[in-house]
Every structure is written in C-alpha cells, then in structure tokens.
C-alpha cells in the first residue's frame, strides 16, 4: 500500500503539502445483557484519506476505492482551491518536523486475531452471568470490544510509515436494586496490547468486583456537600487530567481563547505536580491511548504539560506548532480514514511522587477517599464536575463508611494548586473510554493517588 500512496506524491503539482493515509480496521464486539446476547459483530472497513494544502487552505477527500486514489486527490485539491478563493484566515505554515520512516507494531501478548469469536462470546457470557450471581444484582451487562488497525501514511515532507495497532477492552456493569433504590457499578479495562494483556486479571474478577460494589453502594448513605480534603484515586486523577486540564491545553482550543492562553511559564499547580500527555505507555505498560506515530507522520513522544507546577507546553499538530513557533508534539489523530487529523490527547497523567497511600490517609483529619471515575464535564475555564462510583468518609486518619451519589467539582487549576501529597504507586484507569471531541479517539489517563481540596457534592 505504501507504493500506491507514494505514487500520489508525484501528482501533487500546485499543492504546498500532500498527505495520504490508508487505514484498515477490523472490529469485534460482543454484548451480553441479562443472559441474552444483545449484539455480536465483526466489521472490517478500509479506505484512504487525502489531505492537501493549497494557497493556505486545506482540502480533504476520502475514498474506500483504492483504485480511485488519484480522483480523490483531485477532489481534495479542487476543494482547497475553492476555499482559497474566499477564505480570509489561512494556514500560515506547518512546523518543521522530523518525518518518521519505518514499520511500527504494538507490543502484544496473545494476538487478538488468534482468538476466535466463540471464545470472546464465552468469556463475555460468563462474566455477565457471574455478576448476576450476587443476590442484590438484578441487572447486568458485559461488553467485549477490540480494534485491530493497519495504517500506511506518507506525505510530501518525507513521512513513510506503516502502523499495526491492537486495542481491546472489556467492561462489566452491575445494577443492584432493593425496592425503589438502585445502585450501578462498573469494572473494566482497556489496553493497547493483546488478549493476555487485557486479561491480566480473570474476566470473572471484573464481574465479581462490579457486583460487590453495586451491592455495597445500595446500602450506603448519600454523600452530603462540602468543600473539604479529597483523596483522588488514579481513575479520578486521569479524568481530571484529561477533561479539565488536557482539553484546555489543546492548541486549537488555546487559539480560541482557553483560560491558559497566556500562562506558559507561569505556576498553575502545586510544585508536586508534573502532568504529562504521552503517546508512550510511560511508567506502566499497555496504556489504551498509546500511539507511536501520529497521523501527520510525527513521532508521538512524551510531552510535559505542567512540570513541577509550571505550565510548559500546549498540545500541537504541525499547523498550531507553526503558529506558536514550537515543534509539533505529535498530537494529530484521526479516528477513521474518513476523518481529518485534529489535535487529540493520548495518555494523560500525573507522575507519581513518594507518598504511600496509607500515609496520605493517616494524615487526613477529615475528608473523603474518592474512587471510580464515571462521567462528567468541564469547560474552557477549567471548571469541572465529575461523578464518582465510591466515596469513603475519612475521620482522624481512618477510612470510615462508604457514601454514594458523590460528585467532585471545582476549578481544575485551583485543585491542582491545592495538591499537598502525591502517591508513589501509578496506574492507568480510564482505558475503556473514548474522547468525543468531534470524532472519537481512544485515550487513557491516570496517575497515583493525590490529596487536594475540592467540593464533594451529593444529596441527602
């Protein structure tokens, strides 16, 4: 496929830049709900996206007919020329970047292609049934999904790469009920890797954990609201890093007026905080957002966003990097061949420090240990509200009762400034999720436990 794409580059007359990206994806999915097979599918899609820059304007076209690549290129050029006739705000240039050449494969233990659909069905069915063995659980579901990707990327600046990626995920949901009360819990995992990387723990362990958690939550009191000391687990840290910080430093949002627009070089967090977005599986392996190369052919390495409390960098593609006179950070990503690359996060996390979790708890006079990221929202000013599956009251250095219905809110940068203890054990914990910025993207996030000040909300 590389040869076919390379042949397009010689047809790029009149363009400043041309990029061709062939992408083939095979998806498997199995979903059991309450003992029924709700969905089973195996889907393969393939095609090529072609992007050109003409007179400062982008043109993009895609096709699933690889015999029609030259026609798709002509369409992209025509669109760019039409835009060039009327558009005022044009692309000033693309940052000089070392273009990658070579073949890159995700490291896997247990190739997904060697696992037949019958085994995927069996594992998912067993997990869902196991969750319902808990008498308190009245409804359960289990989902297995994987994506196997092949990409070939070339551009007129010299990129020539082939990428083989493997991203499976597994999730169990349990709903416990008693009278009019109900409680929902989720347990799952998503990785870059193979079958054995996904199931380092048994599929039944996830089912039992979800069921036990839902049953415990059903009996718990609701959280009440206060501004207090909060200990966030790795999943909550990952959600905070991604939603409340990561999006504010994506350079396209920065150019639109993000709260951090003029804050590079300024203190925006506690000196204990080093916050990173990386295409690598740093610190711990198999992070779900791992990519070796971005979709502009740039190496997707480690980018410190905040270093010892100081804002150091935004996240860039080549266009935004040129505008900021800085190198691209390798954050240009497209979900399918028919999507244009845009600035997206990868694995976003806080680095661990030296505190032990037991010590963090012991040194907390009053507060909450908050676990299990659910969902939430954040805005361009860093204001956020996130749901949590579990919150445990802490009094005089001891973990007390479980409370339910907890949410955490505040201004992300104020929360980061309040961090006074950072744990020594690291974990990625949001790998089953997708970022939804205009198009999906597989991402991950995490960190150690951190102690901060925030508002915990709930209901009586």
Secondary structure, DSSP 8 states (H G I E B T S, - for coil): -HHHHHHHHTT-TT-SEEEEEEEEEEEEEEEEETTEEEEEEEEEEEEEEEEEEETTEEEEEEES-GGGHHHHHHHHHHHHHHHHTT-SS---------B-EEEEE---SS-GGGS-HHHHHHHHHHHHHHHTTSTTEEEEEEEEEEEEEEEEEEETTS-EEEEEEEEEEEEEEEEEEETTEEEEEEEEEE-SS-HHHHTSS-HHHHHHHHHHHHHHHHHSEE---EEEEEEE-HHHHHHIIIIIIGGGGBHHHHHTT-TTTT-TTSB-S-TT--EEEESS--SSS--TT--SB-TTSBB--EEEEEETTEE---B--HHHHHHTTS---S-EE-SSTTS--EE---EEEE---SB-HHHHHHT-SEEEEEEEEEEEEE-TTSEEEEEEEEEEEEETTEEEEEEES-EEEEEHHHHHHT--EEBS--EE--TT-EE-SSS-EE-EEEES-EEEEEEEE---
